[in-house]
Amino acid sequence: MKELLIIIRPEKLETVKSVLDNQGCHGMTILSVMGCGAQKGITEGTNVIKGMKTNINLLPKIMVLAVLPDDAVSETVLKIEDAIRTGHVGDGKIFIKNVEDAVRMRTGERGDAAL
C-alpha cells in the first residue's frame, strides 16, 4: 500500500476527488493548509502577529491524503497529473510513501481489505 500526499491549488480539489473516486479510492482526508514553494507565496505587505512584524509568504493550498493498493498508484498519479497540471508554478506536488499496514476498526480487516 502507498499513501499519496497531494498538495494542490484549492480550485483543483473537486478534480482530484473525481480522479480518486474513478480510480476506486473512495476514502480520503482533506486538509486546508498554507504553504509556499518555488512561487514563494505572497510577499506584499507586513502583518503583525503577537507583536512581531512578519511578511506573509504563504498561499492557501489543499492537502489530500489517500491510501491506495500498490498496483493502483502509478495510473492514479498519472491521471491526477494530467487533470490538474497547468504548467505554471504552484500546480502542486504529489508525495508517495509506503504504508506498512492498515486496520479497519469496525471489522478488524487488515491490509488492502481495510481500504
N, C-alpha and C positions, 0 to 999 in steps of 0.2 A: 504494500500500500504506500501511496505517496500523498503528502499534503501539499496542496497548491496554496501559496500565499500570493494573492493577486492584488496589486495596488494600481488603481485606475482613477481616471477623472470621474467625478460624481455623475456626470451625464451619461456615462457608459455602463452604469450598474444594470439597467434592465437588459442591455445587450448581453452582458456576461451571464446574468441569471438565465437568460434564454438558452445560451450555448450550453451551460452546465446542465440544465434540465434536459435538453435534447440529447446530451451525451449520457444520460442516465444517472447523473448526480443530482439527487433530489434533496440532499441536506447540505446546508452551507451556513456559515456565520458571517454576518456583515457588520463591519465596524466603520464608524466615521472617524477619520484620523486627519492629522495635519502633517505636512512634510515638505521637503524640497529635495531636489536632485540637481541635475545639470541645468535646469531652468533657474535655479537659485531663488525661487519664490518671489514674494512681493517685498520690495525693499524700500518703497517710498514711505516717508513719514516715520515718526518716532512715537512710541507709546510708553506710558509709564505704568509699570507693573510692580506693585508693592514698593513704591518709592524709587524704583530704579528705571532709568531711561533705557529702552531697548528697541531695536529695529525688529519688526515682524517680518521674517523671511520664510514663512511657512504658508503653504497653499492647502486648501481643503482637498482631501483625497478620500477614496473609499477603499477599504481593505476587505477582500473576500477570502475567507478560509474555507477550503473544501478538501475532503479526503476521497481519493479515488483508488480503485484497483490498479495495479501496475500496468496492466495491458490497455488501460483507457487513457493514460496520461499523455502520451505523445500526440495522439489525434486531438484530444481536448485542448491542449496548449496551442496547437496549430490553428484550431478553429477560433479560439479566443483571440490570438494574434491577428488573424485575418479579419475578424469582426470589429476590432477596436483600433487597429493601427491607422494613424493619420499621417505618420511620417514627421510629425512635429515633436519638438522637445516637450516632455510632460505626458506622453502617452501612457507611461506606467511601466511596471515590471511584474514578472512572474517569478517567484522563487519556488523551487521544488525540493521538498525534504522527505526523507524516509520516515515512515511511521512503523514502529515495531509491532504494535497490536492495537486493536480496538475492541471495546466491550459494549454491547447494547445492554444498558442497565435493566431494562424491563424484562428481557428474556434470557440474559446471560450469554447470548451468541457472541462469538469472537471472530476476529479477522474480517475478511471480506463480507461475511454473512452479517456482521454488525453494521455494515454501511447501509 
